[in-house]
Amino acid sequence: MTDVPFGVLLSGGLDSSLVASITARYLAGTKAAKQWGAQLHSFCVGLEGSPDLKAAREVADYMGTVHHEFHFTVQDGIDAIEDVIYHIETYDVTTIRASTPMFLMSRKIKSLGVKMVISGEGSDEIFGGYLYFHKAPNKDEFHRETCRKIKAFHQYDCLRANKATSAWGLEARVPFLDKEFINANMSIDPEAKMIKKDEGRIEKWVLRRAFDDKEHPYLPKHILYRQKEQFSDGVGYSWIDGLKAHAARHVTDKMMFNASFIFPHNTPTTKEAYYYRMIFERFFPQNSARLTVPGGASVACSTAKAVEWDAAWKNNLDPSGRAALGVHLSAYDAETPLSNKPSKVIDSIPRMDFPGVAIQS
């Protein structure tokens, strides 16, 4: 339902790929197809050689979309951080990490004349798709956590999807968050959503099985069963490493020592969080503003309650999916606390005075 040029955001993960596949399948013969063409446009962003770029390109080729691939560098992202925090109005670490590539991509999408995009937000919260759900002790806890995540949509993923796109006048639509779809899937026995490695059931198993059509496949098999990759990780692992190194150069140990006095509410526990908080406070110094941002410990986008599921997580508190030790295929090593991990990337990247985002279509 649109009277403007539109496309789909395609990261190459399960959710965005399914949304793109369904859209491409049902586009033919619609009013929108007659007005804007029957070939769907897809958009992806990432660092050169990132996991998402490779997977998205493969899905786009499989579906036959007109694919637009946007590249950015770590320095491009760092240069945009202040604008991102101003527009999305949060100091939450994982939201800022993921919003920055989306913010850069939205600018380029709008410059192409596209005014609406369909996106895959919501699936992970409804189906328990984040990697920390592997540690859910039972179906009751699993279901309670999905409820907590859904009720906090407006502070995390929806905040990002809405404001990172709206900053450039781009509209994002999220079919997984259709109310009927949410009600239907939250009524499923949580046991069916549980991750059971011994039975070969990975995260979002019911969703993957529902679209595992052998006669008319929606996606290549390995994409349909690709491990969950958070957006801030999938754009390139060096993105988060680069952000941490940049923050470490701007936030001293003494500043961290006094953090509880400077920021008594939601005190930053890492230099990266402190760096974002300084920028946020400069734009929004009111107490009412800082109270709108949630806090608490998190592992791989979990709520604070879910951190209790695994004792090993207490020393590896980080919203990155790679903090899900023993689950993520490229997880951090457990020996070194995440806040002390050195960057392997940023120091080799020269500073760019005129950042830009290269486009490959």
Disulfide bonds with the S-S distance in Angstrom:
none
